[in-house]
Amino acid sequence: MAQPSYAPAFPHDPITEIFPNVYFVHGSIKIGPGLRMNRNMVIIKQESDLTLINPVRINDNELKNLDQLGTVKHVIRLGDFHGLDDQFYIDRYQAQFWSQHGHETYKELIPHQIISAQTKPPIHNSDFFIFETAKYPEAALLIQPLRLLITTDSVQYWSDWSYFTPATKLIVKLMGFRLGLLIGGPWLKRVTPKGKSLQQDFAKLLTLDFDSLVSAHGAPLKSGAKQELTAVIKKTFNL
């Protein structure tokens, strides 16, 4: 049987602890000739077990640091448009793969555990949130004790343009991206069914108790996330 072909490890920062037992990798991805942007992975540690959320492949030196941190047991895909490096970690660690049904992107992977609003995550005191109206799978994960919301493309926070090439920076600005907290415009357009709206999904999201946010792009927002998101939702949906 042929060996799986994995994407390379693109440039990234070291693993850093951003909350107790919550680690962050700020990395990148090449999306075309001369085009690169950032993307993030979150690592949750429970005793010696590790859960990877929005996986980003890291280089061999940093993999050694990951192995010193603990043993990867679970891989969670929260958004359909991410998943390039899921197979690498699943194969390397024989990890359990968690995701929703109905992938459109990277759809060859079959989840061991199906994510739904009723699914209990492999992380203590946490809950999945599902964007029920979205055409393509999109979820979030709430870590209750930390009041931390982990997202993929739905809600993002940008503090700078790290790992962007000039061409990519120009393109995303033309697409409506800016610094600060935002709802991913291209994502919202693609996942919204014709004649419908995700307004109620976002209204339901605001019922969750969170203050911090880490998404698959940008930077961690350690406080004020819910307050900022409330204002962004009002503007996005003309409320």
MDAnalysis code that builds the backbone (N, CA, C; Angstrom):
import MDAnalysis as mda
import numpy as np

u = mda.Universe.empty(717, n_residues=239, atom_resindex=np.repeat(np.arange(239), 3), trajectory=True)
u.add_TopologyAttr("name", ["N", "CA", "C"] * 239)
u.add_TopologyAttr("resid", np.arange(1, 240))
u.add_TopologyAttr("resname", ["MET", "ALA", "GLN", "PRO", "SER", "TYR", "ALA", "PRO", "ALA", "PHE", "PRO", "HIS", "ASP", "PRO", "ILE", "THR", "GLU", "ILE", "PHE", "PRO", "ASN", "VAL", "TYR", "PHE", "VAL", "HIS", "GLY", "SER", "ILE", "LYS", "ILE", "GLY", "PRO", "GLY", "LEU", "ARG", "MET", "ASN", "ARG", "ASN", "MET", "VAL", "ILE", "ILE", "LYS", "GLN", "GLU", "SER", "ASP", "LEU", "THR", "LEU", "ILE", "ASN", "PRO", "VAL", "ARG", "ILE", "ASN", "ASP", "ASN", "GLU", "LEU", "LYS", "ASN", "LEU", "ASP", "GLN", "LEU", "GLY", "THR", "VAL", "LYS", "HIS", "VAL", "ILE", "ARG", "LEU", "GLY", "ASP", "PHE", "HIS", "GLY", "LEU", "ASP", "ASP", "GLN", "PHE", "TYR", "ILE", "ASP", "ARG", "TYR", "GLN", "ALA", "GLN", "PHE", "TRP", "SER", "GLN", "HIS", "GLY", "HIS", "GLU", "THR", "TYR", "LYS", "GLU", "LEU", "ILE", "PRO", "HIS", "GLN", "ILE", "ILE", "SER", "ALA", "GLN", "THR", "LYS", "PRO", "PRO", "ILE", "HIS", "ASN", "SER", "ASP", "PHE", "PHE", "ILE", "PHE", "GLU", "THR", "ALA", "LYS", "TYR", "PRO", "GLU", "ALA", "ALA", "LEU", "LEU", "ILE", "GLN", "PRO", "LEU", "ARG", "LEU", "LEU", "ILE", "THR", "THR", "ASP", "SER", "VAL", "GLN", "TYR", "TRP", "SER", "ASP", "TRP", "SER", "TYR", "PHE", "THR", "PRO", "ALA", "THR", "LYS", "LEU", "ILE", "VAL", "LYS", "LEU", "MET", "GLY", "PHE", "ARG", "LEU", "GLY", "LEU", "LEU", "ILE", "GLY", "GLY", "PRO", "TRP", "LEU", "LYS", "ARG", "VAL", "THR", "PRO", "LYS", "GLY", "LYS", "SER", "LEU", "GLN", "GLN", "ASP", "PHE", "ALA", "LYS", "LEU", "LEU", "THR", "LEU", "ASP", "PHE", "ASP", "SER", "LEU", "VAL", "SER", "ALA", "HIS", "GLY", "ALA", "PRO", "LEU", "LYS", "SER", "GLY", "ALA", "LYS", "GLN", "GLU", "LEU", "THR", "ALA", "VAL", "ILE", "LYS", "LYS", "THR", "PHE", "ASN", "LEU"])
u.atoms.positions = np.array([
    [0.849, -1.194, 0.000],
    [0.000, 0.000, 0.000],
    [0.887, 1.248, 0.000],
    [0.532, 2.227, -0.833],
    [1.317, 3.446, -0.927],
    [1.210, 4.257, 0.363],
    [2.310, 4.901, 0.707],
    [2.325, 5.752, 1.888],
    [1.509, 7.023, 1.616],
    [0.767, 7.491, 2.618],
    [0.014, 8.741, 2.437],
    [0.961, 9.895, 2.125],
    [0.493, 10.820, 1.327],
    [1.278, 12.004, 0.998],
    [0.829, 13.146, 1.899],
    [1.725, 13.618, 2.733],
    [1.393, 14.680, 3.677],
    [1.916, 16.022, 3.167],
    [1.214, 17.076, 3.523],
    [1.713, 18.419, 3.248],
    [2.940, 18.676, 4.123],
    [3.859, 19.519, 3.679],
    [5.046, 19.810, 4.489],
    [4.695, 20.677, 5.691],
    [5.656, 20.800, 6.578],
    [5.510, 21.739, 7.694],
    [5.907, 23.124, 7.195],
    [4.942, 24.019, 7.087],
    [5.219, 25.386, 6.662],
    [5.773, 26.183, 7.851],
    [6.375, 27.346, 7.613],
    [6.945, 28.130, 8.725],
    [5.942, 28.385, 9.843],
    [6.429, 28.295, 11.075],
    [5.551, 28.480, 12.237],
    [6.359, 28.922, 13.439],
    [5.648, 29.430, 14.440],
    [6.252, 29.814, 15.715],
    [6.348, 28.583, 16.623],
    [7.081, 28.675, 17.733],
    [7.138, 27.577, 18.694],
    [5.799, 27.397, 19.420],
    [5.637, 26.241, 20.034],
    [4.485, 25.994, 20.907],
    [4.588, 26.917, 22.122],
    [3.503, 27.632, 22.425],
    [3.496, 28.507, 23.591],
    [2.241, 28.254, 24.419],
    [2.355, 28.384, 25.716],
    [1.204, 28.213, 26.598],
    [0.494, 29.556, 26.737],
    [-0.791, 29.610, 26.378],
    [-1.532, 30.874, 26.420],
    [-2.533, 30.921, 27.570],
    [-2.951, 29.763, 28.071],
    [-3.765, 29.621, 29.270],
    [-3.268, 28.360, 29.968],
    [-3.629, 28.135, 31.222],
    [-3.194, 26.897, 31.879],
    [-3.602, 25.658, 31.077],
    [-2.614, 24.873, 30.657],
    [-2.813, 23.637, 29.895],
    [-3.451, 23.860, 28.528],
    [-3.384, 25.091, 28.022],
    [-3.821, 25.400, 26.665],
    [-2.628, 25.997, 25.922],
    [-2.231, 25.340, 24.836],
    [-1.046, 25.732, 24.087],
    [-1.444, 26.149, 22.673],
    [-0.593, 26.966, 22.071],
    [-0.926, 27.632, 20.820],
    [0.252, 27.546, 19.863],
    [-0.039, 27.220, 18.602],
    [0.975, 27.262, 17.547],
    [0.479, 28.215, 16.467],
    [1.243, 29.274, 16.250],
    [0.935, 30.240, 15.197],
    [1.773, 29.869, 13.989],
    [1.101, 29.395, 12.944],
    [1.809, 28.894, 11.781],
    [1.345, 29.551, 10.496],
    [1.574, 28.867, 9.391],
    [1.252, 29.446, 8.097],
    [0.879, 28.356, 7.104],
    [0.406, 28.802, 5.951],
    [0.077, 27.888, 4.866],
    [0.278, 28.607, 3.546],
    [0.829, 27.900, 2.575],
    [0.972, 28.428, 1.221],
    [-0.320, 28.141, 0.473],
    [-0.937, 29.181, -0.066],
    [-2.223, 29.004, -0.743],
    [-2.123, 29.236, -2.247],
    [-0.919, 29.497, -2.726],
    [-0.701, 29.691, -4.148],
    [0.669, 30.307, -4.371],
    [1.100, 30.446, -5.628],
    [2.402, 31.063, -5.910],
    [2.477, 32.476, -5.339],
    [3.435, 32.690, -4.454],
    [3.607, 33.994, -3.831],
    [2.542, 34.349, -2.813],
    [1.717, 33.372, -2.444],
    [0.611, 33.629, -1.524],
    [0.761, 32.766, -0.274],
    [0.840, 33.408, 0.875],
    [0.921, 32.688, 2.149],
    [0.173, 33.490, 3.204],
    [-0.464, 32.777, 4.123],
    [-1.183, 33.437, 5.215],
    [-1.002, 32.626, 6.485],
    [-1.458, 33.176, 7.602],
    [-1.276, 32.455, 8.862],
    [-2.445, 31.524, 9.158],
    [-2.201, 30.588, 10.019],
    [-3.228, 29.682, 10.541],
    [-2.722, 29.150, 11.871],
    [-3.639, 28.700, 12.710],
    [-3.291, 28.353, 14.088],
    [-3.756, 26.961, 14.480],
    [-3.032, 26.388, 15.438],
    [-3.440, 25.144, 16.095],
    [-3.509, 25.388, 17.598],
    [-4.513, 24.804, 18.239],
    [-4.638, 24.830, 19.691],
    [-4.385, 23.422, 20.225],
    [-3.650, 23.323, 21.306],
    [-3.348, 22.049, 21.964],
    [-3.878, 22.115, 23.388],
    [-4.731, 21.167, 23.743],
    [-5.267, 21.090, 25.109],
    [-4.622, 19.902, 25.817],
    [-4.088, 20.151, 27.011],
    [-3.453, 19.086, 27.785],
    [-4.314, 18.709, 28.976],
    [-4.562, 17.418, 29.129],
    [-5.252, 16.861, 30.299],
    [-4.396, 15.724, 30.828],
    [-3.761, 15.965, 31.967],
    [-2.772, 15.030, 32.493],
    [-1.728, 14.799, 31.405],
    [-1.577, 13.575, 30.882],
    [-0.569, 13.352, 29.837],
    [-1.168, 13.287, 28.443],
    [-2.489, 13.456, 28.344],
    [-3.172, 13.365, 27.048],
    [-3.279, 14.730, 26.384],
    [-3.071, 14.749, 25.068],
    [-3.162, 15.976, 24.290],
    [-4.276, 15.868, 23.256],
    [-4.998, 16.969, 23.065],
    [-5.998, 17.093, 22.014],
    [-5.585, 18.238, 21.103],
    [-5.505, 17.951, 19.806],
    [-5.144, 18.965, 18.819],
    [-6.414, 19.493, 18.154],
    [-6.552, 20.804, 18.108],
    [-7.720, 21.437, 17.499],
    [-7.239, 22.310, 16.340],
    [-7.869, 22.146, 15.190],
    [-7.435, 22.820, 13.952],
    [-5.958, 22.518, 13.683],
    [-5.591, 21.237, 13.494],
    [-4.183, 20.854, 13.416],
    [-3.384, 21.581, 12.341],
    [-2.164, 21.937, 12.710],
    [-1.165, 22.524, 11.820],
    [0.102, 21.700, 11.975],
    [0.614, 21.161, 10.891],
    [1.830, 20.361, 10.992],
    [2.999, 21.229, 11.425],
    [3.780, 20.717, 12.375],
    [4.958, 21.418, 12.870],
    [6.223, 20.652, 12.483],
    [7.354, 21.331, 12.530],
    [8.600, 20.709, 12.083],
    [9.101, 19.667, 13.086],
    [10.142, 18.949, 12.689],
    [10.618, 17.825, 13.509],
    [11.093, 18.269, 14.885],
    [11.766, 19.392, 14.965],
    [12.241, 19.876, 16.266],
    [11.066, 20.187, 17.192],
    [10.031, 20.811, 16.642],
    [8.892, 21.158, 17.485],
    [8.047, 19.937, 17.805],
    [8.060, 18.928, 16.935],
    [7.378, 17.666, 17.248],
    [7.991, 17.024, 18.491],
    [9.291, 17.174, 18.672],
    [9.939, 16.649, 19.883],
    [9.392, 17.354, 21.121],
    [9.179, 18.664, 21.001],
    [8.606, 19.408, 22.129],
    [7.165, 18.987, 22.377],
    [6.427, 18.717, 21.301],
    [5.052, 18.230, 21.448],
    [5.045, 16.895, 22.185],
    [5.969, 16.013, 21.825],
    [6.035, 14.693, 22.466],
    [6.446, 14.802, 23.933],
    [7.247, 15.784, 24.270],
    [7.606, 16.001, 25.671],
    [6.427, 16.544, 26.466],
    [5.530, 17.245, 25.768],
    [4.358, 17.829, 26.422],
    [3.365, 16.757, 26.835],
    [3.232, 15.712, 26.012],
    [2.277, 14.643, 26.303],
    [2.084, 13.753, 25.093],
    [1.013, 12.971, 25.115],
    [0.706, 12.032, 24.033],
    [-0.561, 12.479, 23.311],
    [-0.450, 12.655, 22.005],
    [-1.615, 13.083, 21.220],
    [-2.630, 11.947, 21.145],
    [-3.818, 12.194, 21.679],
    [-4.880, 11.191, 21.707],
    [-6.046, 11.538, 20.774],
    [-6.270, 12.843, 20.563],
    [-7.443, 13.269, 19.801],
    [-7.067, 14.387, 18.834],
    [-7.710, 14.351, 17.669],
    [-7.590, 15.395, 16.656],
    [-8.999, 15.894, 16.362],
    [-9.225, 17.196, 16.524],
    [-10.560, 17.774, 16.329],
    [-10.536, 18.758, 15.161],
    [-11.411, 18.514, 14.187],
    [-11.618, 19.455, 13.086],
    [-12.927, 20.191, 13.348],
    [-12.830, 21.491, 13.572],
    [-14.026, 22.285, 13.868],
    [-14.634, 22.911, 12.624],
    [-13.838, 23.094, 11.566],
    [-14.345, 23.754, 10.373],
    [-14.039, 22.971, 9.125],
    [-14.976, 22.955, 8.186],
    [-14.832, 22.134, 6.993],
    [-13.661, 22.553, 6.120],
    [-13.314, 23.848, 6.101],
    [-12.290, 24.322, 5.187],
    [-10.876, 24.085, 5.705],
    [-10.750, 23.528, 6.906],
    [-9.449, 23.181, 7.474],
    [-9.364, 21.659, 7.594],
    [-8.156, 21.140, 7.547],
    [-7.990, 19.697, 7.652],
    [-6.795, 19.177, 6.889],
    [-5.988, 20.082, 6.346],
    [-4.832, 19.685, 5.553],
    [-3.907, 18.735, 6.299],
    [-3.719, 18.965, 7.605],
    [-2.733, 18.198, 8.370],
    [-3.356, 17.189, 9.332],
    [-4.654, 16.997, 9.244],
    [-5.308, 16.040, 10.141],
    [-4.724, 14.635, 9.989],
    [-4.602, 14.174, 8.742],
    [-4.146, 12.804, 8.488],
    [-2.749, 12.565, 9.038],
    [-1.879, 13.560, 8.938],
    [-0.515, 13.419, 9.450],
    [-0.532, 13.060, 10.930],
    [-1.295, 13.800, 11.724],
    [-1.319, 13.556, 13.169],
    [-2.082, 12.280, 13.521],
    [-3.137, 11.998, 12.788],
    [-3.896, 10.768, 13.045],
    [-3.006, 9.553, 12.832],
    [-2.247, 9.561, 11.750],
    [-1.370, 8.427, 11.448],
    [-0.176, 8.361, 12.392],
    [0.408, 9.489, 12.685],
    [1.612, 9.504, 13.532],
    [1.303, 9.008, 14.943],
    [0.132, 9.371, 15.466],
    [-0.177, 9.063, 16.864],
    [-1.322, 8.071, 17.039],
    [-1.872, 7.574, 15.921],
    [-3.052, 6.704, 15.997],
    [-4.141, 7.376, 16.838],
    [-4.345, 8.648, 16.542],
    [-5.276, 9.460, 17.326],
    [-6.709, 9.295, 16.833],
    [-7.655, 9.547, 17.730],
    [-9.076, 9.561, 17.383],
    [-9.402, 10.863, 16.660],
    [-10.138, 10.734, 15.551],
    [-10.482, 11.901, 14.742],
    [-11.935, 12.300, 14.995],
    [-12.128, 13.560, 15.378],
    [-13.445, 14.106, 15.691],
    [-13.823, 15.154, 14.654],
    [-15.016, 15.013, 14.074],
    [-15.506, 16.046, 13.157],
    [-16.989, 15.826, 12.903],
    [-17.607, 16.786, 12.218],
    [-18.985, 16.623, 11.809],
    [-19.070, 15.752, 10.553],
    [-20.289, 15.359, 10.214],
    [-20.553, 14.676, 8.951],
    [-20.469, 15.660, 7.797],
    [-20.345, 15.146, 6.589],
    [-20.587, 15.932, 5.394],
    [-19.492, 16.880, 4.979],
    [-18.245, 16.462, 5.109],
    [-17.140, 17.312, 4.653],
    [-17.233, 17.578, 3.159],
    [-16.938, 18.772, 2.778],
    [-16.777, 19.114, 1.364],
    [-15.289, 19.247, 1.030],
    [-14.498, 19.677, 2.015],
    [-13.050, 19.822, 1.853],
    [-12.368, 18.712, 2.655],
    [-11.320, 18.117, 2.099],
    [-10.614, 17.010, 2.774],
    [-11.617, 15.938, 3.215],
    [-12.482, 15.546, 2.279],
    [-13.589, 14.659, 2.640],
    [-13.229, 13.178, 2.670],
    [-11.955, 12.842, 2.393],
    [-11.571, 11.428, 2.419],
    [-11.466, 10.888, 3.840],
    [-11.346, 11.769, 4.831],
    [-11.214, 11.320, 6.220],
    [-12.585, 11.037, 6.827],
    [-12.720, 9.877, 7.429],
    [-13.963, 9.483, 8.098],
    [-13.757, 9.622, 9.606],
    [-14.586, 10.411, 10.284],
    [-14.376, 10.611, 11.729],
    [-14.637, 9.349, 12.546],
    [-13.827, 9.180, 13.589],
    [-14.100, 8.128, 14.574],
    [-15.239, 8.563, 15.497],
    [-15.301, 9.870, 15.745],
    [-16.323, 10.440, 16.620],
    [-17.023, 11.573, 15.878],
    [-18.348, 11.485, 15.773],
    [-19.127, 12.500, 15.071],
    [-19.445, 13.644, 16.031],
    [-19.129, 14.866, 15.605],
    [-19.425, 16.045, 16.415],
    [-20.859, 16.504, 16.165],
    [-21.599, 16.692, 17.238],
    [-22.929, 17.302, 17.188],
    [-23.070, 18.143, 18.454],
    [-24.184, 18.842, 18.564],
    [-24.400, 19.663, 19.758],
    [-24.503, 18.803, 21.006],
    [-24.863, 17.522, 20.830],
    [-25.015, 16.616, 21.967],
    [-23.744, 15.822, 22.280],
    [-22.763, 15.886, 21.392],
    [-21.536, 15.119, 21.581],
    [-20.719, 15.677, 22.744],
    [-20.265, 14.793, 23.604],
    [-19.399, 15.213, 24.701],
    [-17.959, 15.248, 24.206],
    [-17.310, 16.399, 24.226],
    [-15.922, 16.478, 23.750],
    [-14.974, 15.660, 24.627],
    [-13.778, 15.385, 24.123],
    [-12.795, 14.631, 24.914],
    [-12.073, 15.507, 25.937],
    [-12.562, 16.713, 26.143],
    [-11.954, 17.666, 27.069],
    [-12.936, 17.923, 28.205],
    [-12.472, 17.843, 29.433],
    [-13.340, 18.036, 30.587],
    [-13.991, 19.422, 30.561],
    [-15.247, 19.464, 31.010],
    [-15.961, 20.737, 31.173],
    [-15.933, 21.582, 29.901],
    [-16.298, 20.952, 28.800],
    [-16.340, 21.655, 27.524],
    [-17.574, 21.228, 26.743],
    [-17.936, 22.038, 25.755],
    [-19.114, 21.753, 24.925],
    [-18.833, 22.156, 23.488],
    [-19.438, 21.410, 22.561],
    [-19.413, 21.791, 21.160],
    [-20.589, 22.723, 20.866],
    [-20.350, 23.681, 20.001],
    [-21.413, 24.529, 19.461],
    [-21.445, 24.306, 17.957],
    [-22.638, 24.133, 17.394],
    [-22.786, 23.854, 15.974],
    [-23.507, 25.010, 15.280],
    [-22.959, 25.451, 14.162],
    [-23.658, 26.394, 13.305],
    [-24.651, 25.586, 12.457],
    [-25.860, 25.455, 12.974],
    [-26.837, 24.532, 12.398],
    [-27.290, 24.941, 10.999],
    [-27.300, 26.229, 10.702],
    [-27.804, 26.707, 9.414],
    [-26.770, 26.585, 8.300],
    [-25.499, 26.497, 8.641],
    [-24.425, 26.527, 7.654],
    [-24.507, 25.365, 6.672],
    [-24.217, 25.647, 5.412],
    [-24.232, 24.622, 4.362],
    [-23.109, 23.610, 4.529],
    [-22.002, 24.043, 5.095],
    [-20.846, 23.172, 5.302],
    [-20.532, 23.120, 6.793],
    [-20.000, 21.997, 7.269],
    [-19.789, 21.840, 8.702],
    [-18.932, 22.941, 9.320],
    [-19.430, 23.489, 10.394],
    [-18.680, 24.483, 11.170],
    [-19.126, 24.390, 12.615],
    [-18.166, 24.302, 13.513],
    [-18.458, 24.178, 14.941],
    [-17.529, 25.096, 15.721],
    [-17.757, 25.164, 17.001],
    [-16.864, 25.859, 17.930],
    [-16.770, 25.000, 19.183],
    [-15.790, 25.270, 20.003],
    [-15.594, 24.512, 21.235],
    [-15.454, 25.498, 22.388],
    [-16.283, 25.327, 23.396],
    [-16.240, 26.175, 24.586],
    [-15.564, 25.435, 25.726],
    [-14.472, 25.992, 26.239],
    [-13.801, 25.451, 27.423],
    [-14.340, 26.250, 28.607],
    [-15.263, 25.656, 29.341],
    [-16.038, 26.405, 30.329],
    [-15.204, 27.047, 31.440],
    [-14.294, 26.322, 32.102],
    [-13.582, 26.952, 33.230],
    [-12.768, 28.177, 32.820],
    [-12.298, 28.188, 31.571],
    [-11.490, 29.303, 31.085],
    [-12.323, 30.354, 30.362],
    [-13.609, 30.063, 30.162],
    [-14.485, 30.937, 29.361],
    [-13.823, 31.221, 28.013],
    [-13.291, 30.168, 27.414],
    [-12.533, 30.252, 26.167],
    [-13.329, 29.614, 25.038],
    [-13.529, 30.378, 23.958],
    [-14.203, 29.873, 22.766],
    [-13.157, 29.643, 21.686],
    [-13.129, 28.421, 21.146],
    [-12.197, 28.067, 20.069],
    [-13.006, 27.915, 18.789],
    [-12.618, 28.655, 17.752],
    [-13.349, 28.664, 16.488],
    [-12.392, 28.341, 15.338],
    [-12.965, 28.284, 14.136],
    [-12.133, 28.071, 12.952],
    [-12.204, 29.313, 12.066],
    [-13.187, 29.363, 11.161],
    [-13.310, 30.506, 10.251],
    [-14.465, 31.431, 10.610],
    [-15.366, 30.983, 11.452],
    [-16.568, 31.764, 11.750],
    [-16.244, 33.087, 12.420],
    [-15.549, 33.033, 13.531],
    [-15.147, 34.235, 14.268],
    [-13.627, 34.236, 14.364],
    [-13.015, 35.342, 13.968],
    [-11.562, 35.449, 13.950],
    [-11.131, 36.752, 14.621],
    [-9.898, 36.748, 15.132],
    [-9.335, 37.973, 15.705],
    [-7.943, 38.175, 15.118],
    [-7.753, 39.330, 14.466],
    [-6.484, 39.646, 13.816],
    [-5.814, 40.809, 14.547],
    [-4.577, 40.600, 14.993],
    [-3.823, 41.676, 15.647],
    [-2.698, 42.197, 14.759],
    [-2.343, 41.421, 13.725],
    [-1.297, 41.842, 12.786],
    [-1.433, 40.989, 11.525],
    [-0.492, 41.159, 10.598],
    [-0.526, 40.404, 9.331],
    [0.650, 39.433, 9.265],
    [0.978, 38.807, 10.384],
    [2.108, 37.877, 10.424],
    [1.900, 36.709, 9.459],
    [2.994, 36.317, 8.816],
    [3.059, 35.228, 7.837],
    [2.323, 35.530, 6.533],
    [1.857, 36.748, 6.352],
    [1.241, 37.131, 5.087],
    [2.301, 37.622, 4.109],
    [2.196, 37.207, 2.855],
    [2.967, 37.855, 1.806],
    [2.235, 39.138, 1.410],
    [2.940, 40.095, 0.813],
    [2.267, 41.340, 0.410],
    [1.055, 41.107, -0.486],
    [1.162, 40.163, -1.408],
    [0.041, 39.898, -2.316],
    [-1.170, 39.359, -1.562],
    [-0.921, 38.448, -0.613],
    [-2.032, 37.896, 0.162],
    [-2.673, 38.974, 1.019],
    [-1.870, 39.815, 1.608],
    [-2.393, 40.901, 2.433],
    [-3.312, 41.801, 1.620],
    [-2.911, 42.119, 0.407],
    [-3.733, 42.952, -0.463],
    [-5.050, 42.257, -0.788],
    [-4.980, 40.977, -1.117],
    [-6.184, 40.224, -1.494],
    [-7.178, 40.162, -0.345],
    [-6.708, 39.825, 0.854],
    [-7.650, 39.667, 1.963],
    [-8.241, 41.006, 2.391],
    [-7.475, 42.077, 2.226],
    [-8.045, 43.393, 2.529],
    [-9.157, 43.735, 1.546],
    [-8.966, 43.374, 0.277],
    [-10.012, 43.587, -0.717],
    [-11.235, 42.722, -0.439],
    [-11.022, 41.591, 0.237],
    [-12.124, 40.701, 0.600],
    [-12.834, 41.151, 1.878],
    [-12.345, 42.204, 2.488],
    [-13.006, 42.757, 3.663],
    [-12.371, 42.442, 4.995],
    [-11.231, 41.742, 4.984],
    [-10.564, 41.446, 6.245],
    [-9.855, 42.695, 6.766],
    [-9.795, 42.796, 8.096],
    [-9.178, 43.930, 8.761],
    [-8.658, 43.464, 10.104],
    [-7.890, 44.322, 10.765],
    [-7.432, 43.975, 12.098],
    [-8.578, 44.137, 13.089],
    [-8.583, 43.294, 14.111],
    [-9.663, 43.288, 15.096],
    [-10.476, 42.013, 15.003],
    [-11.557, 41.943, 15.773],
    [-12.426, 40.773, 15.758],
    [-13.417, 40.905, 14.603],
    [-13.653, 39.798, 13.906],
    [-14.539, 39.828, 12.747],
    [-15.177, 38.463, 12.507],
    [-16.254, 38.480, 11.757],
    [-16.844, 37.260, 11.202],
    [-16.252, 37.086, 9.810],
    [-15.727, 35.907, 9.525],
    [-15.074, 35.675, 8.238],
    [-16.032, 35.891, 7.079],
    [-15.834, 36.960, 6.320],
    [-16.753, 37.297, 5.244],
    [-16.866, 36.246, 4.153],
    [-15.742, 35.783, 3.567],
    [-15.821, 34.729, 2.549],
    [-16.445, 33.446, 3.092],
    [-16.111, 33.113, 4.345],
    [-16.724, 31.935, 4.971],
    [-18.234, 32.122, 5.076],
    [-18.687, 33.264, 5.573],
    [-20.114, 33.504, 5.761],
    [-20.860, 33.420, 4.439],
    [-20.275, 33.995, 3.400],
    [-20.919, 33.960, 2.084],
    [-21.044, 32.533, 1.573],
    [-20.005, 31.737, 1.757],
    [-20.009, 30.383, 1.214],
    [-20.934, 29.447, 1.974],
    [-21.036, 29.616, 3.291],
    [-21.814, 28.647, 4.080],
    [-23.281, 29.034, 4.240],
    [-23.656, 30.249, 3.859],
    [-25.041, 30.683, 4.046],
    [-25.923, 30.146, 2.924],
    [-26.941, 29.343, 3.228],
    [-27.843, 28.843, 2.188],
    [-28.596, 29.986, 1.511],
    [-28.904, 29.795, 0.255],
    [-29.607, 30.824, -0.512],
    [-30.934, 31.174, 0.158],
    [-31.139, 32.468, 0.354],
    [-32.380, 32.941, 0.946],
    [-32.452, 32.818, 2.453],
    [-31.350, 32.394, 3.089],
    [-31.350, 32.210, 4.538],
    [-30.279, 33.094, 5.185],
    [-30.169, 32.995, 6.499],
    [-29.219, 33.801, 7.258],
    [-28.706, 33.005, 8.442],
    [-27.472, 33.297, 8.841],
    [-26.892, 32.679, 10.038],
    [-27.073, 33.558, 11.265],
    [-27.948, 34.542, 11.171],
    [-28.148, 35.465, 12.290],
    [-28.539, 34.733, 13.566],
    [-29.452, 33.771, 13.466],
    [-29.895, 33.055, 14.655],
    [-28.799, 32.171, 15.234],
    [-27.940, 31.632, 14.385],
    [-26.809, 30.843, 14.878],
    [-25.891, 31.720, 15.733],
    [-25.623, 32.928, 15.244],
    [-24.750, 33.826, 16.003],
    [-25.439, 34.344, 17.266],
    [-26.751, 34.536, 17.191],
    [-27.478, 34.934, 18.400],
    [-27.373, 33.834, 19.460],
    [-27.465, 32.596, 19.031],
    [-27.333, 31.456, 19.956],
    [-25.901, 31.375, 20.501],
    [-24.922, 31.672, 19.646],
    [-23.529, 31.653, 20.092],
    [-23.312, 32.635, 21.235],
    [-23.996, 33.777, 21.172],
    [-23.836, 34.793, 22.214],
    [-24.452, 34.390, 23.549],
    [-25.227, 33.316, 23.578],
    [-25.770, 32.843, 24.852],
    [-24.723, 32.060, 25.650],
    [-23.604, 31.703, 24.995],
    [-22.539, 30.977, 25.683],
    [-21.745, 31.938, 26.564],
    [-21.182, 31.406, 27.626],
    [-20.397, 32.214, 28.559],
    [-18.921, 32.140, 28.180],
    [-18.455, 33.112, 27.397],
    [-17.043, 33.160, 27.014],
    [-16.551, 34.597, 27.070],
    [-15.254, 34.727, 27.271],
    [-14.624, 36.048, 27.283],
    [-13.376, 36.072, 26.406],
    [-12.773, 34.881, 26.185],
    [-11.562, 34.766, 25.378],
    [-11.876, 34.001, 24.092],
    [-11.033, 34.212, 23.093],
    [-11.255, 33.585, 21.792],
    [-9.920, 33.218, 21.156],
    [-9.875, 32.008, 20.575],
    [-8.751, 31.619, 19.720],
    [-9.346, 30.981, 18.472],
    [-8.992, 31.503, 17.320],
    [-9.512, 30.947, 16.072],
    [-8.383, 30.307, 15.271],
    [-8.729, 29.776, 14.103],
    [-7.740, 29.123, 13.246],
    [-6.903, 30.119, 12.461],
    [-7.213, 31.409, 12.585],
    [-6.420, 32.462, 11.945],
    [-6.260, 33.607, 12.934],
    [-5.206, 34.395, 12.739],
    [-5.028, 35.577, 13.575],
    [-4.283, 35.291, 14.858],
    [-4.767, 35.872, 15.953],
    [-4.083, 35.797, 17.246],
    [-5.093, 35.518, 18.354],
    [-4.632, 35.033, 19.506],
    [-5.541, 34.869, 20.645],
    [-6.055, 36.219, 21.136],
    [-7.321, 36.255, 21.499],
    [-7.915, 37.430, 22.147],
    [-8.247, 37.000, 23.569],
    [-7.525, 37.522, 24.541],
    [-7.598, 36.976, 25.896],
    [-8.717, 37.556, 26.744],
    [-9.347, 38.621, 26.304],
    [-10.484, 39.157, 27.054],
    [-11.329, 40.049, 26.141],
    [-12.590, 40.175, 26.491],
    [-13.489, 41.062, 25.770],
    [-14.063, 40.507, 24.485],
    [-13.883, 39.214, 24.236],
    [-14.302, 38.641, 22.953],
    [-15.818, 38.697, 22.760],
    [-16.569, 38.358, 23.798],
    [-18.021, 38.336, 23.649],
    [-18.572, 39.737, 23.415],
    [-18.039, 40.688, 24.114],
    [-18.479, 42.073, 23.940],
    [-18.190, 42.557, 22.520],
    [-16.989, 42.260, 22.025],
    [-16.644, 42.673, 20.667],
    [-17.490, 41.940, 19.630],
    [-17.736, 40.652, 19.853],
    [-18.533, 39.882, 18.899],
    [-19.968, 40.390, 18.846],
    [-20.505, 40.800, 19.960],
    [-21.866, 41.345, 19.986],
    [-21.991, 42.532, 19.036],
    [-21.013, 43.423, 19.078],
    [-21.028, 44.593, 18.200],
    [-20.868, 44.191, 16.740],
    [-20.005, 43.208, 16.470],
    [-19.765, 42.769, 15.093],
    [-21.010, 42.104, 14.508],
    [-21.713, 41.315, 15.316],
    [-22.941, 40.658, 14.850],
    [-23.997, 41.700, 14.493],
    [-24.144, 42.717, 15.309],
    [-25.117, 43.776, 15.026],
    [-24.818, 44.461, 13.702],
    [-23.538, 44.717, 13.463],
    [-23.143, 45.376, 12.217],
    [-23.301, 44.449, 11.025],
    [-22.896, 43.183, 11.182],
    [-22.944, 42.227, 10.071],
    [-24.368, 41.966, 9.602],
    [-25.286, 41.851, 10.553],
    [-26.669, 41.511, 10.207],
    [-27.619, 42.705, 10.271],
    [-27.027, 43.909, 10.331],
    [-27.822, 45.139, 10.314],
    [-28.910, 45.173, 11.383],
    [-28.536, 44.835, 12.603],
    [-29.502, 44.773, 13.699],
    [-29.610, 46.128, 14.403],
])
